[in-house]
Amino acid sequence: MLDWIHAAIMGLVEGLTEFIPVSSTGMLLLTKKILGLPDGFWDTFTVLIQLGAILAVVVIYFHRLWSIAVLVPTVPRARHFVWSLLIAFLPAAVAGLLLHDLIKQVLFESPRLICISLIVGGVVLLLIDRFAPYPTRKDSMAIPLGASFTIGLFQCLALVPGVSRSGATIVGAMLMGVEKRVAAEFSFLLAIPVMAGAFTVDAWKNRKDLMNVSHIELVAIGFVVSFIVALFVIRAMLAIVTRQGFAPFGWLRIAIGAAGLVYFTYLV
């Protein structure tokens, strides 16, 4: 029963943080440390339940994704958008495959690194929110392929826990002149192939561990909780970004990172 509660808490954290630029992976790893959960299965758990949050994106943007899929054979604009997502996806996919073991075995084990990354990323968000280039690209369907590749390179930074995948891609997009709400939406949609790929790799590498029925139950609980929570967070995120920009998330990152440093330096 206690493991079920832990799985629900982790699912809640994932749903709350996957699409706001505070690093869901970093927050999940910090939560794991605070709850005292052992390494091994729970590290894999943090990756697998992210698919629940990604399913929320598919549900919210289903009509748009479906219309794009239908138009791809005949409409160049739809094909361009698909190519943009694929090109932005490739850098992180290649880097993730090459560095998978290093990330899981080294970077995942450094809570102080995560906290520092949160603080640095928070400062970057505050700066980009204030000094970003004037947005000239206000349509996610028309982002140039070169700009998409650059966004993909920025996404590679999120392989370091605490950096935030959504934060890195949004910063990269805004530096490319993409309007902030459009940058957030592009980041949401880009998460679909990225996290689906991460889920597949981790599920395959840990397939024997997942044969344990109790483990499957825990993943299911985290998956469902993260899915439901993310449905609400995505809409709230877009509303906040439209009205206030990314500064609130920058300050939130700094506060969480600073609190985490105090906790792991003086209280553990």
C-alpha positions as protocol buffer text, in pm:
chain_id: "A"
residue {
  index: 1
  type: MET
  ca { x: 0 y: 0 z: 0 }
}
residue {
  index: 2
  type: LEU
  ca { x: 284 y: 241 z: 82 }
}
residue {
  index: 3
  type: ASP
  ca { x: 437 y: 181 z: -261 }
}
residue {
  index: 4
  type: TRP
  ca { x: 100 y: 269 z: -417 }
}
residue {
  index: 5
  type: ILE
  ca { x: 104 y: 601 z: -230 }
}
residue {
  index: 6
  type: HIS
  ca { x: 461 y: 664 z: -347 }
}
residue {
  index: 7
  type: ALA
  ca { x: 359 y: 584 z: -706 }
}
residue {
  index: 8
  type: ALA
  ca { x: 66 y: 828 z: -684 }
}
residue {
  index: 9
  type: ILE
  ca { x: 289 y: 1102 z: -539 }
}
residue {
  index: 10
  type: MET
  ca { x: 542 y: 1051 z: -819 }
}
residue {
  index: 11
  type: GLY
  ca { x: 262 y: 1056 z: -1076 }
}
residue {
  index: 12
  type: LEU
  ca { x: 135 y: 1382 z: -928 }
}
residue {
  index: 13
  type: VAL
  ca { x: 482 y: 1539 z: -949 }
}
residue {
  index: 14
  type: GLU
  ca { x: 522 y: 1420 z: -1309 }
}
residue {
  index: 15
  type: GLY
  ca { x: 184 y: 1559 z: -1415 }
}
residue {
  index: 16
  type: LEU
  ca { x: 252 y: 1891 z: -1246 }
}
residue {
  index: 17
  type: THR
  ca { x: 600 y: 1942 z: -1388 }
}
residue {
  index: 18
  type: GLU
  ca { x: 631 y: 1772 z: -1729 }
}
residue {
  index: 19
  type: PHE
  ca { x: 506 y: 2072 z: -1925 }
}
residue {
  index: 20
  type: ILE
  ca { x: 613 y: 2362 z: -1711 }
}
residue {
  index: 21
  type: PRO
  ca { x: 982 y: 2455 z: -1746 }
}
residue {
  index: 22
  type: VAL
  ca { x: 1099 y: 2326 z: -1408 }
}
residue {
  index: 23
  type: SER
  ca { x: 1236 y: 1982 z: -1515 }
}
residue {
  index: 24
  type: SER
  ca { x: 1002 y: 1694 z: -1444 }
}
residue {
  index: 25
  type: THR
  ca { x: 1293 y: 1449 z: -1437 }
}
residue {
  index: 26
  type: GLY
  ca { x: 1480 y: 1661 z: -1187 }
}
residue {
  index: 27
  type: MET
  ca { x: 1171 y: 1701 z: -969 }
}
residue {
  index: 28
  type: LEU
  ca { x: 1098 y: 1327 z: -983 }
}
residue {
  index: 29
  type: LEU
  ca { x: 1453 y: 1239 z: -883 }
}
residue {
  index: 30
  type: LEU
  ca { x: 1448 y: 1488 z: -595 }
}
residue {
  index: 31
  type: THR
  ca { x: 1111 y: 1348 z: -484 }
}
residue {
  index: 32
  type: LYS
  ca { x: 1252 y: 994 z: -503 }
}
residue {
  index: 33
  type: LYS
  ca { x: 1543 y: 1096 z: -281 }
}
residue {
  index: 34
  type: ILE
  ca { x: 1317 y: 1271 z: -29 }
}
residue {
  index: 35
  type: LEU
  ca { x: 1080 y: 971 z: -12 }
}
residue {
  index: 36
  type: GLY
  ca { x: 1378 y: 742 z: 35 }
}
residue {
  index: 37
  type: LEU
  ca { x: 1291 y: 520 z: -261 }
}
residue {
  index: 38
  type: PRO
  ca { x: 1565 y: 278 z: -371 }
}
residue {
  index: 39
  type: ASP
  ca { x: 1749 y: 300 z: -702 }
}
residue {
  index: 40
  type: GLY
  ca { x: 1679 y: 55 z: -982 }
}
residue {
  index: 41
  type: PHE
  ca { x: 1308 y: 16 z: -1049 }
}
residue {
  index: 42
  type: TRP
  ca { x: 1215 y: 363 z: -924 }
}
residue {
  index: 43
  type: ASP
  ca { x: 1463 y: 525 z: -1164 }
}
residue {
  index: 44
  type: THR
  ca { x: 1295 y: 340 z: -1451 }
}
residue {
  index: 45
  type: PHE
  ca { x: 955 y: 432 z: -1306 }
}
residue {
  index: 46
  type: THR
  ca { x: 1035 y: 804 z: -1340 }
}
residue {
  index: 47
  type: VAL
  ca { x: 1081 y: 759 z: -1716 }
}
residue {
  index: 48
  type: LEU
  ca { x: 790 y: 523 z: -1779 }
}
residue {
  index: 49
  type: ILE
  ca { x: 521 y: 736 z: -1616 }
}
residue {
  index: 50
  type: GLN
  ca { x: 617 y: 1033 z: -1835 }
}
residue {
  index: 51
  type: LEU
  ca { x: 421 y: 864 z: -2112 }
}
residue {
  index: 52
  type: GLY
  ca { x: 105 y: 932 z: -1912 }
}
residue {
  index: 53
  type: ALA
  ca { x: 169 y: 1305 z: -1932 }
}
residue {
  index: 54
  type: ILE
  ca { x: 249 y: 1275 z: -2303 }
}
residue {
  index: 55
  type: LEU
  ca { x: -85 y: 1104 z: -2360 }
}
residue {
  index: 56
  type: ALA
  ca { x: -247 y: 1418 z: -2217 }
}
residue {
  index: 57
  type: VAL
  ca { x: -86 y: 1619 z: -2501 }
}
residue {
  index: 58
  type: VAL
  ca { x: -224 y: 1374 z: -2756 }
}
residue {
  index: 59
  type: VAL
  ca { x: -572 y: 1408 z: -2608 }
}
residue {
  index: 60
  type: ILE
  ca { x: -566 y: 1789 z: -2593 }
}
residue {
  index: 61
  type: TYR
  ca { x: -421 y: 1830 z: -2943 }
}
residue {
  index: 62
  type: PHE
  ca { x: -591 y: 1525 z: -3096 }
}
residue {
  index: 63
  type: HIS
  ca { x: -798 y: 1713 z: -3354 }
}
residue {
  index: 64
  type: ARG
  ca { x: -499 y: 1916 z: -3465 }
}
residue {
  index: 65
  type: LEU
  ca { x: -274 y: 1612 z: -3487 }
}
residue {
  index: 66
  type: TRP
  ca { x: -538 y: 1417 z: -3674 }
}
residue {
  index: 67
  type: SER
  ca { x: -595 y: 1696 z: -3925 }
}
residue {
  index: 68
  type: ILE
  ca { x: -219 y: 1720 z: -3986 }
}
residue {
  index: 69
  type: ALA
  ca { x: -196 y: 1344 z: -4038 }
}
residue {
  index: 70
  type: VAL
  ca { x: -480 y: 1355 z: -4290 }
}
residue {
  index: 71
  type: LEU
  ca { x: -328 y: 1650 z: -4477 }
}
residue {
  index: 72
  type: VAL
  ca { x: 33 y: 1523 z: -4491 }
}
residue {
  index: 73
  type: PRO
  ca { x: -4 y: 1344 z: -4829 }
}
residue {
  index: 74
  type: THR
  ca { x: -147 y: 1648 z: -5007 }
}
residue {
  index: 75
  type: VAL
  ca { x: -60 y: 1969 z: -4819 }
}
residue {
  index: 76
  type: PRO
  ca { x: 305 y: 2092 z: -4813 }
}
residue {
  index: 77
  type: ARG
  ca { x: 241 y: 2296 z: -4497 }
}
residue {
  index: 78
  type: ALA
  ca { x: 144 y: 1983 z: -4303 }
}
residue {
  index: 79
  type: ARG
  ca { x: 448 y: 1794 z: -4433 }
}
residue {
  index: 80
  type: HIS
  ca { x: 671 y: 2085 z: -4333 }
}
residue {
  index: 81
  type: PHE
  ca { x: 539 y: 2069 z: -3976 }
}
residue {
  index: 82
  type: VAL
  ca { x: 603 y: 1695 z: -3952 }
}
residue {
  index: 83
  type: TRP
  ca { x: 957 y: 1745 z: -4082 }
}
residue {
  index: 84
  type: SER
  ca { x: 1008 y: 2024 z: -3828 }
}
residue {
  index: 85
  type: LEU
  ca { x: 916 y: 1792 z: -3541 }
}
residue {
  index: 86
  type: LEU
  ca { x: 1132 y: 1508 z: -3673 }
}
residue {
  index: 87
  type: ILE
  ca { x: 1434 y: 1733 z: -3724 }
}
residue {
  index: 88
  type: ALA
  ca { x: 1394 y: 1883 z: -3377 }
}
residue {
  index: 89
  type: PHE
  ca { x: 1359 y: 1532 z: -3234 }
}
residue {
  index: 90
  type: LEU
  ca { x: 1673 y: 1380 z: -3388 }
}
residue {
  index: 91
  type: PRO
  ca { x: 1954 y: 1549 z: -3187 }
}
residue {
  index: 92
  type: ALA
  ca { x: 1813 y: 1445 z: -2849 }
}
residue {
  index: 93
  type: ALA
  ca { x: 1728 y: 1098 z: -2980 }
}
residue {
  index: 94
  type: VAL
  ca { x: 2086 y: 1036 z: -3093 }
}
residue {
  index: 95
  type: ALA
  ca { x: 2242 y: 1190 z: -2782 }
}
residue {
  index: 96
  type: GLY
  ca { x: 2001 y: 1001 z: -2555 }
}
residue {
  index: 97
  type: LEU
  ca { x: 2089 y: 665 z: -2710 }
}
residue {
  index: 98
  type: LEU
  ca { x: 2463 y: 732 z: -2692 }
}
residue {
  index: 99
  type: LEU
  ca { x: 2462 y: 871 z: -2338 }
}
residue {
  index: 100
  type: HIS
  ca { x: 2178 y: 666 z: -2184 }
}
residue {
  index: 101
  type: ASP
  ca { x: 2394 y: 473 z: -1936 }
}
residue {
  index: 102
  type: LEU
  ca { x: 2597 y: 778 z: -1832 }
}
residue {
  index: 103
  type: ILE
  ca { x: 2279 y: 976 z: -1767 }
}
residue {
  index: 104
  type: LYS
  ca { x: 2113 y: 699 z: -1564 }
}
residue {
  index: 105
  type: GLN
  ca { x: 2421 y: 592 z: -1365 }
}
residue {
  index: 106
  type: VAL
  ca { x: 2596 y: 924 z: -1302 }
}
residue {
  index: 107
  type: LEU
  ca { x: 2379 y: 1230 z: -1356 }
}
residue {
  index: 108
  type: PHE
  ca { x: 2068 y: 1072 z: -1200 }
}
residue {
  index: 109
  type: GLU
  ca { x: 2264 y: 1020 z: -877 }
}
residue {
  index: 110
  type: SER
  ca { x: 2354 y: 1384 z: -811 }
}
residue {
  index: 111
  type: PRO
  ca { x: 2073 y: 1575 z: -637 }
}
residue {
  index: 112
  type: ARG
  ca { x: 2297 y: 1880 z: -592 }
}
residue {
  index: 113
  type: LEU
  ca { x: 2360 y: 1892 z: -967 }
}
residue {
  index: 114
  type: ILE
  ca { x: 1984 y: 1886 z: -1020 }
}
residue {
  index: 115
  type: CYS
  ca { x: 1934 y: 2175 z: -775 }
}
residue {
  index: 116
  type: ILE
  ca { x: 2209 y: 2382 z: -937 }
}
residue {
  index: 117
  type: SER
  ca { x: 2059 y: 2314 z: -1280 }
}
residue {
  index: 118
  type: LEU
  ca { x: 1722 y: 2432 z: -1152 }
}
residue {
  index: 119
  type: ILE
  ca { x: 1870 y: 2760 z: -1027 }
}
residue {
  index: 120
  type: VAL
  ca { x: 2074 y: 2826 z: -1341 }
}
residue {
  index: 121
  type: GLY
  ca { x: 1776 y: 2741 z: -1562 }
}
residue {
  index: 122
  type: GLY
  ca { x: 1558 y: 2974 z: -1358 }
}
residue {
  index: 123
  type: VAL
  ca { x: 1797 y: 3263 z: -1417 }
}
residue {
  index: 124
  type: VAL
  ca { x: 1803 y: 3181 z: -1790 }
}
residue {
  index: 125
  type: LEU
  ca { x: 1422 y: 3185 z: -1804 }
}
residue {
  index: 126
  type: LEU
  ca { x: 1411 y: 3525 z: -1633 }
}
residue {
  index: 127
  type: LEU
  ca { x: 1663 y: 3662 z: -1882 }
}
residue {
  index: 128
  type: ILE
  ca { x: 1499 y: 3513 z: -2192 }
}
residue {
  index: 129
  type: ASP
  ca { x: 1159 y: 3635 z: -2079 }
}
residue {
  index: 130
  type: ARG
  ca { x: 1296 y: 3987 z: -2056 }
}
residue {
  index: 131
  type: PHE
  ca { x: 1550 y: 4004 z: -2338 }
}
residue {
  index: 132
  type: ALA
  ca { x: 1433 y: 3754 z: -2601 }
}
residue {
  index: 133
  type: PRO
  ca { x: 1444 y: 3873 z: -2964 }
}
residue {
  index: 134
  type: TYR
  ca { x: 1123 y: 4026 z: -3096 }
}
residue {
  index: 135
  type: PRO
  ca { x: 900 y: 3734 z: -3206 }
}
residue {
  index: 136
  type: THR
  ca { x: 868 y: 3712 z: -3585 }
}
residue {
  index: 137
  type: ARG
  ca { x: 739 y: 3354 z: -3601 }
}
residue {
  index: 138
  type: LYS
  ca { x: 388 y: 3315 z: -3470 }
}
residue {
  index: 139
  type: ASP
  ca { x: 284 y: 2990 z: -3638 }
}
residue {
  index: 140
  type: SER
  ca { x: 420 y: 2654 z: -3520 }
}
residue {
  index: 141
  type: MET
  ca { x: 338 y: 2510 z: -3862 }
}
residue {
  index: 142
  type: ALA
  ca { x: 583 y: 2745 z: -4032 }
}
residue {
  index: 143
  type: ILE
  ca { x: 898 y: 2725 z: -3821 }
}
residue {
  index: 144
  type: PRO
  ca { x: 1196 y: 2693 z: -4061 }
}
residue {
  index: 145
  type: LEU
  ca { x: 1375 y: 2358 z: -4060 }
}
residue {
  index: 146
  type: GLY
  ca { x: 1703 y: 2521 z: -3958 }
}
residue {
  index: 147
  type: ALA
  ca { x: 1536 y: 2679 z: -3657 }
}
residue {
  index: 148
  type: SER
  ca { x: 1378 y: 2341 z: -3571 }
}
residue {
  index: 149
  type: PHE
  ca { x: 1721 y: 2178 z: -3572 }
}
residue {
  index: 150
  type: THR
  ca { x: 1854 y: 2449 z: -3341 }
}
residue {
  index: 151
  type: ILE
  ca { x: 1561 y: 2390 z: -3105 }
}
residue {
  index: 152
  type: GLY
  ca { x: 1652 y: 2021 z: -3112 }
}
residue {
  index: 153
  type: LEU
  ca { x: 2010 y: 2101 z: -3013 }
}
residue {
  index: 154
  type: PHE
  ca { x: 1883 y: 2304 z: -2718 }
}
residue {
  index: 155
  type: GLN
  ca { x: 1668 y: 2006 z: -2618 }
}
residue {
  index: 156
  type: CYS
  ca { x: 1987 y: 1800 z: -2577 }
}
residue {
  index: 157
  type: LEU
  ca { x: 2070 y: 2016 z: -2274 }
}
residue {
  index: 158
  type: ALA
  ca { x: 1775 y: 1855 z: -2098 }
}
residue {
  index: 159
  type: LEU
  ca { x: 1963 y: 1525 z: -2084 }
}
residue {
  index: 160
  type: VAL
  ca { x: 2114 y: 1676 z: -1769 }
}
residue {
  index: 161
  type: PRO
  ca { x: 1850 y: 1627 z: -1497 }
}
residue {
  index: 162
  type: GLY
  ca { x: 1725 y: 1962 z: -1372 }
}
residue {
  index: 163
  type: VAL
  ca { x: 1765 y: 2148 z: -1701 }
}
residue {
  index: 164
  type: SER
  ca { x: 1404 y: 2085 z: -1819 }
}
residue {
  index: 165
  type: ARG
  ca { x: 1319 y: 1958 z: -2165 }
}
residue {
  index: 166
  type: SER
  ca { x: 1034 y: 2203 z: -2210 }
}
residue {
  index: 167
  type: GLY
  ca { x: 1245 y: 2490 z: -2072 }
}
residue {
  index: 168
  type: ALA
  ca { x: 1538 y: 2415 z: -2305 }
}
residue {
  index: 169
  type: THR
  ca { x: 1320 y: 2387 z: -2616 }
}
residue {
  index: 170
  type: ILE
  ca { x: 1121 y: 2699 z: -2529 }
}
residue {
  index: 171
  type: VAL
  ca { x: 1439 y: 2902 z: -2475 }
}
residue {
  index: 172
  type: GLY
  ca { x: 1581 y: 2773 z: -2803 }
}
residue {
  index: 173
  type: ALA
  ca { x: 1260 y: 2856 z: -2987 }
}
residue {
  index: 174
  type: MET
  ca { x: 1236 y: 3208 z: -2844 }
}
residue {
  index: 175
  type: LEU
  ca { x: 1597 y: 3276 z: -2941 }
}
residue {
  index: 176
  type: MET
  ca { x: 1492 y: 3175 z: -3293 }
}
residue {
  index: 177
  type: GLY
  ca { x: 1223 y: 3445 z: -3285 }
}
residue {
  index: 178
  type: VAL
  ca { x: 929 y: 3216 z: -3205 }
}
residue {
  index: 179
  type: GLU
  ca { x: 645 y: 3376 z: -3009 }
}
residue {
  index: 180
  type: LYS
  ca { x: 636 y: 3246 z: -2650 }
}
residue {
  index: 181
  type: ARG
  ca { x: 295 y: 3071 z: -2664 }
}
residue {
  index: 182
  type: VAL
  ca { x: 382 y: 2911 z: -2998 }
}
residue {
  index: 183
  type: ALA
  ca { x: 719 y: 2806 z: -2849 }
}
residue {
  index: 184
  type: ALA
  ca { x: 536 y: 2637 z: -2561 }
}
residue {
  index: 185
  type: GLU
  ca { x: 297 y: 2455 z: -2795 }
}
residue {
  index: 186
  type: PHE
  ca { x: 581 y: 2338 z: -3019 }
}
residue {
  index: 187
  type: SER
  ca { x: 758 y: 2209 z: -2707 }
}
residue {
  index: 188
  type: PHE
  ca { x: 444 y: 2017 z: -2603 }
}
residue {
  index: 189
  type: LEU
  ca { x: 410 y: 1852 z: -2944 }
}
residue {
  index: 190
  type: LEU
  ca { x: 781 y: 1777 z: -2966 }
}
residue {
  index: 191
  type: ALA
  ca { x: 750 y: 1592 z: -2636 }
}
residue {
  index: 192
  type: ILE
  ca { x: 540 y: 1322 z: -2804 }
}
residue {
  index: 193
  type: PRO
  ca { x: 817 y: 1154 z: -3010 }
}
residue {
  index: 194
  type: VAL
  ca { x: 1087 y: 1237 z: -2753 }
}
residue {
  index: 195
  type: MET
  ca { x: 916 y: 1081 z: -2453 }
}
residue {
  index: 196
  type: ALA
  ca { x: 770 y: 795 z: -2654 }
}
residue {
  index: 197
  type: GLY
  ca { x: 1125 y: 712 z: -2759 }
}
residue {
  index: 198
  type: ALA
  ca { x: 1258 y: 739 z: -2402 }
}
residue {
  index: 199
  type: PHE
  ca { x: 973 y: 518 z: -2280 }
}
residue {
  index: 200
  type: THR
  ca { x: 1048 y: 254 z: -2544 }
}
residue {
  index: 201
  type: VAL
  ca { x: 1422 y: 243 z: -2468 }
}
residue {
  index: 202
  type: ASP
  ca { x: 1375 y: 220 z: -2091 }
}
residue {
  index: 203
  type: ALA
  ca { x: 1090 y: -30 z: -2115 }
}
residue {
  index: 204
  type: TRP
  ca { x: 1301 y: -256 z: -2338 }
}
residue {
  index: 205
  type: LYS
  ca { x: 1614 y: -229 z: -2122 }
}
residue {
  index: 206
  type: ASN
  ca { x: 1413 y: -309 z: -1811 }
}
residue {
  index: 207
  type: ARG
  ca { x: 1166 y: -558 z: -1961 }
}
residue {
  index: 208
  type: LYS
  ca { x: 1257 y: -832 z: -1711 }
}
residue {
  index: 209
  type: ASP
  ca { x: 1198 y: -602 z: -1415 }
}
residue {
  index: 210
  type: LEU
  ca { x: 861 y: -501 z: -1559 }
}
residue {
  index: 211
  type: MET
  ca { x: 747 y: -862 z: -1568 }
}
residue {
  index: 212
  type: ASN
  ca { x: 693 y: -822 z: -1193 }
}
residue {
  index: 213
  type: VAL
  ca { x: 316 y: -776 z: -1152 }
}
residue {
  index: 214
  type: SER
  ca { x: 352 y: -539 z: -856 }
}
residue {
  index: 215
  type: HIS
  ca { x: 582 y: -319 z: -1064 }
}
residue {
  index: 216
  type: ILE
  ca { x: 328 y: -305 z: -1346 }
}
residue {
  index: 217
  type: GLU
  ca { x: 63 y: -195 z: -1096 }
}
residue {
  index: 218
  type: LEU
  ca { x: 286 y: 86 z: -967 }
}
residue {
  index: 219
  type: VAL
  ca { x: 362 y: 209 z: -1319 }
}
residue {
  index: 220
  type: ALA
  ca { x: -11 y: 201 z: -1400 }
}
residue {
  index: 221
  type: ILE
  ca { x: -93 y: 414 z: -1094 }
}
residue {
  index: 222
  type: GLY
  ca { x: 177 y: 670 z: -1177 }
}
residue {
  index: 223
  type: PHE
  ca { x: 71 y: 671 z: -1542 }
}
residue {
  index: 224
  type: VAL
  ca { x: -296 y: 743 z: -1469 }
}
residue {
  index: 225
  type: VAL
  ca { x: -224 y: 1012 z: -1208 }
}
residue {
  index: 226
  type: SER
  ca { x: 27 y: 1191 z: -1432 }
}
residue {
  index: 227
  type: PHE
  ca { x: -218 y: 1178 z: -1725 }
}
residue {
  index: 228
  type: ILE
  ca { x: -508 y: 1332 z: -1533 }
}
residue {
  index: 229
  type: VAL
  ca { x: -299 y: 1604 z: -1369 }
}
residue {
  index: 230
  type: ALA
  ca { x: -122 y: 1695 z: -1695 }
}
residue {
  index: 231
  type: LEU
  ca { x: -457 y: 1753 z: -1868 }
}
residue {
  index: 232
  type: PHE
  ca { x: -517 y: 2050 z: -1637 }
}
residue {
  index: 233
  type: VAL
  ca { x: -156 y: 2170 z: -1620 }
}
residue {
  index: 234
  type: ILE
  ca { x: -113 y: 2209 z: -1997 }
}
residue {
  index: 235
  type: ARG
  ca { x: -406 y: 2450 z: -2024 }
}
residue {
  index: 236
  type: ALA
  ca { x: -298 y: 2638 z: -1712 }
}
residue {
  index: 237
  type: MET
  ca { x: 59 y: 2665 z: -1844 }
}
residue {
  index: 238
  type: LEU
  ca { x: -57 y: 2824 z: -2170 }
}
residue {
  index: 239
  type: ALA
  ca { x: -280 y: 3070 z: -1984 }
}
residue {
  index: 240
  type: ILE
  ca { x: 4 y: 3176 z: -1752 }
}
residue {
  index: 241
  type: VAL
  ca { x: 253 y: 3212 z: -2038 }
}
residue {
  index: 242
  type: THR
  ca { x: 8 y: 3422 z: -2238 }
}
residue {
  index: 243
  type: ARG
  ca { x: -58 y: 3661 z: -1947 }
}
residue {
  index: 244
  type: GLN
  ca { x: 270 y: 3666 z: -1753 }
}
residue {
  index: 245
  type: GLY
  ca { x: 538 y: 3502 z: -1965 }
}
residue {
  index: 246
  type: PHE
  ca { x: 794 y: 3262 z: -1817 }
}
residue {
  index: 247
  type: ALA
  ca { x: 912 y: 3473 z: -1522 }
}
residue {
  index: 248
  type: PRO
  ca { x: 688 y: 3291 z: -1267 }
}
residue {
  index: 249
  type: PHE
  ca { x: 849 y: 2961 z: -1367 }
}
residue {
  index: 250
  type: GLY
  ca { x: 1195 y: 3112 z: -1348 }
}
residue {
  index: 251
  type: TRP
  ca { x: 1139 y: 3221 z: -988 }
}
residue {
  index: 252
  type: LEU
  ca { x: 980 y: 2884 z: -907 }
}
residue {
  index: 253
  type: ARG
  ca { x: 1289 y: 2701 z: -1036 }
}
residue {
  index: 254
  type: ILE
  ca { x: 1520 y: 2921 z: -831 }
}
residue {
  index: 255
  type: ALA
  ca { x: 1313 y: 2871 z: -515 }
}
residue {
  index: 256
  type: ILE
  ca { x: 1297 y: 2491 z: -557 }
}
residue {
  index: 257
  type: GLY
  ca { x: 1666 y: 2467 z: -642 }
}
residue {
  index: 258
  type: ALA
  ca { x: 1771 y: 2678 z: -345 }
}
residue {
  index: 259
  type: ALA
  ca { x: 1547 y: 2482 z: -107 }
}
residue {
  index: 260
  type: GLY
  ca { x: 1686 y: 2157 z: -247 }
}
residue {
  index: 261
  type: LEU
  ca { x: 2045 y: 2269 z: -196 }
}
residue {
  index: 262
  type: VAL
  ca { x: 1974 y: 2357 z: 165 }
}
residue {
  index: 263
  type: TYR
  ca { x: 1800 y: 2022 z: 220 }
}
residue {
  index: 264
  type: PHE
  ca { x: 2068 y: 1802 z: 62 }
}
residue {
  index: 265
  type: THR
  ca { x: 2356 y: 2004 z: 211 }
}
residue {
  index: 266
  type: TYR
  ca { x: 2243 y: 2052 z: 571 }
}
residue {
  index: 267
  type: LEU
  ca { x: 1950 y: 1820 z: 642 }
}
residue {
  index: 268
  type: VAL
  ca { x: 2052 y: 1488 z: 487 }
}
